[in-house]
Amino acid sequence: MFDTHEFVATTKSAGATEEQATLALKAIAKAIETEREGLVTKDAMTDLKLFIGTQFSEMNVELSALDHKLSADIKNLRFVILATWSVLIAAIGLMVKYLMP
């Protein structure tokens, strides 16, 4: 923690006037405050971590559901392709049997 009284005392003992020490203190205090405005609190970081963790958890649940749906869709598509090929082969077999002399 920045001790303002100690700063003024140290500055004055180094040869600065009361007014010079006070002006220097105000400049430093303003710099510290400006810097502090850009900082994030520990609580804010904790909240952000929780929010991001929740978002990732929800996304994982959605991706898992999507993975199961896609797996089922792929199985159905394989069945449709197999059935289509079976019908096509049977049709070709009938054509060969009845149309070829």
Number of C-alpha atoms within 10 A of each C-alpha: 3 9 7 14 11 10 15 21 13 13 18 16 11 10 10 15 13 13 11 14 20 18 13 16 17 13 12 14 14 12 11 12 11 11 10 11 8 8 8 9 10 9 9 10 11 11 12 12 12 12 12 12 12 12 12 12 12 12 12 12 12 12 12 12 12 12 12 12 12 12 12 12 12 12 12 12 12 12 12 12 12 12 12 12 12 12 12 12 12 12 12 11 12 12 11 11 10 8 8 7 5
